[in-house]
Amino acid sequence: MKSYRKELYFNIPKRRAYVNITPQVQKCIDESGVKEGMVLVNAMNITASVFINDDEAGLHQDFEKWLETLAPEKPYSQYNHNGFEDNADAHLKRQIMGREAVVAVTNGKLDFGTWEQLFYGEFDGKREKRVLVKIIGE
């Protein structure tokens, strides 16, 4: 069995964003040589997320509106966590959107359902963060 590990780096210039990382993950699969197996993609920072969904701008706006309703950024004083930092809402948003995605690799390609894509969700940007890509298989 083969094993492959790579880190992807992101430095989003604003506080929140959704980035389609499907091409970068497929490139990792290509580099790995794995034709049949699994790929784990996970955010290595507690205020970021990796998830699967549709790449549609209106949906991304809906994510933003929904997450702000559930865990609004402001007022910062509403959160016990906030003090030195002001990112309690980002921790909660990550909890909602999830830490990682696992996808089957079939014939050397991500084995997705209709419209599925991989996303990096940033909830407390303006600094470098990383995503782990771990591939195992034959």
N, C-alpha and C positions, 0 to 999 in steps of 0.2 A: 504494500500500500504506500502511496505517495502522501507526503504532507508538505504544505506550502503555507508560508506566513508572510504577510506584507502589511505595512501601515500606510494609510492614506492620511494626508494632512490637510486641514482646512483652517482658513483664517477669514471668517465672514466679517465684513466691515460694518455690519449693523447688528443690533441685538438679536433679531430673530430672522430666520430664513429657512427655506426648504430647497435642498439641492438634489437633483437626480444624479445618483452615483452609479447607476446601472452600467454605463460604459466602462467606468474605472474597474468595477468588480469583474465584468466580463474580460477585461484585459488581464486581470490577475489570474483568472481561470485559464486563459490562453497561455500565459507565462508558466503556469504550473504544469501543464501537460495532462492534467486530469481530465478524463473523458466521462467517467461515471463516478459520482460521489456526492459530497455535500459541501456547501460553502456556508460558513458562519461569518456574518458581518455585524460587528458590534461597536457602538460608541464607547470610547475609552475615557469619557468625561461625564460626570454626573449631571451636567446641564445640557446634554445633547442626546439625540436619539437616532436610531436607525429603524426604519419601518418600511412596509410594502404598501403601496397604493397606486392610484392612477395619477399620471402626470398631466393634470388639468388645472389651469390657473385659477378658475373659479373655486375648485375644491380646495386649493391651497389657501385662498382667502377665507373659505369656510373653516378650515382648521384654525386659522389665526383668530377668527371671531369666536369660535367655540372654546378654544383654549383660554382666551382672555376672559370669557365669561366664567369658566371654571376656576381659573387661577390668574386673576388680574395682576399685572405688573405693579400698578400703583393703587392706593398709596403704599409706599414701602413699609410704613409703620404697622400695617395690618398683620405682618408676619413676625413671629418670635425669632426666626432665623436671622432676619435682617438686623444688622448692627454695623459690623465692619464691612459686610457685603450687602448688596441690594438685590440678590438673585434668588430669593426663596421661591418666587413664581416659576423660575426656570427649572428648579428641582422638581416641582410639582408637575409641570408640563412634561418633563422627561418621564416621570412615573406613569403618566397617562399614555404617552405615545410609545413607550417601550424602549428597551435597551438594545435589542438585537433582532436580526432576522436570520433564519436558516432556510436555504433554498437548495433544492436538488439540482445536481449537475447531470445532464443527460446529453450524450454525444458532444461533450465539450461546451455545452451552452447552458445558461440559466434556464431552468425548466419552470417557466411562469405560466399562470393562467392568463386569460384575456385581460389586457390593459395593465397587468401588474408591472411595477417598476420599483427599484430600491431607492430610498431617500435617506439623506442625512438631514435631520432636523436640528437646527441650532436655536437655542433659547436664551443664551447669554453670550453673544459673540464678542467680537473685537479683540480676539486673542487666538493664538494657534491651539487647535485641538486635533485629536487623531481618531481614526477608525481602524479597527483591526479586521483584516480579512484572513480567515483561516480556512484552507481547503484541504480535504482529505478524500482519497479515493484512488482509483486505478486509471 
